[in-house]
Amino acid sequence: MDIRRDDLTGAEIAALLNEHLRDMHRVSPPESIHALDLEGLRKPAIIFWTIWDEGSLAGCGALKELDPQHAEIKSMRTAFSHRRKGVAKQMLQHLLKEAKQRGYTRVSLETGSMEFFIPSRTLYASFGFAYCPPFADYIGDPNSVFMTKAL
C-alpha cells in the first residue's frame, strides 16, 4: 500500500469523506459529530494523507496541529471495500511517525463512545492511546471518547 499526502481535490477522496460523514450522521447525534468535511480539512493547520492499494483508495487520515507540541488525529477512515485488511493500522503508524518527525510530543483524538466505534477504540488502545479528558475546544459529551498518547 502507498501512503501519500493529498490535496483533497480528487473525486475518490470526496466520496470517501462523504461516506464517512453519512456514517457519523447515522450513528451520532448532530451535536456530537466532530468529523470534518472537505473544507474543514483544507485548513492550514491540517495535513491530510490517503492510502492506496493497487490504484484504489483504501483510506485516509490527518494530523491537525493544536500547538507546536500537540497534534490531533482527524478523519481516520477505511474504505468499506478495504476493511479488515490493515489499512487503519498502516495509516495510524504513518500518522504517529509523521507526528514524531514534526516534533509533537503528544497526539490526541476524539472518537465515538457507541458500539460502532469499538474497532477504532481498540486499534487506538493497541497503539498505546489512553483515555483522557476533553482537550483543545472539546467539551465533555457522553457520545464522545477522548484518547491521548505521549510520543
Stockholm file with secondary structure:
# STOCKHOLM 1.0

chainA/1-151         MDIRRDDLTGAEIAALLNEHLRDMHRVSPPESIHALDLEGLRKPAIIFWTIWDEGSLAGCGALKELDPQHAEIKSMRTAFSHRRKGVAKQMLQHLLKEAKQRGYTRVSLETGSMEFFIPSRTLYASFGFAYCPPFADYIGDPNSVFMTKAL
#=GR chainA/1-151 SS CEEEECCSCSHHHHHHHHHHHHHHHHHSCGGGCCCCCHHHHTSTTEEEEEEEETTEEEEEEEEEEEETTEEEEEEEEECGGGTTTTHHHHHHHHHHHHHHHTTCSEEEEEEECSGGGHHHHHHHHHTTCEECCCCTTCCCCTTEEEEEEEC
#=GC SS_cons         CEEEECCSCSHHHHHHHHHHHHHHHHHSCGGGCCCCCHHHHTSTTEEEEEEEETTEEEEEEEEEEEETTEEEEEEEEECGGGTTTTHHHHHHHHHHHHHHHTTCSEEEEEEECSGGGHHHHHHHHHTTCEECCCCTTCCCCTTEEEEEEEC
//
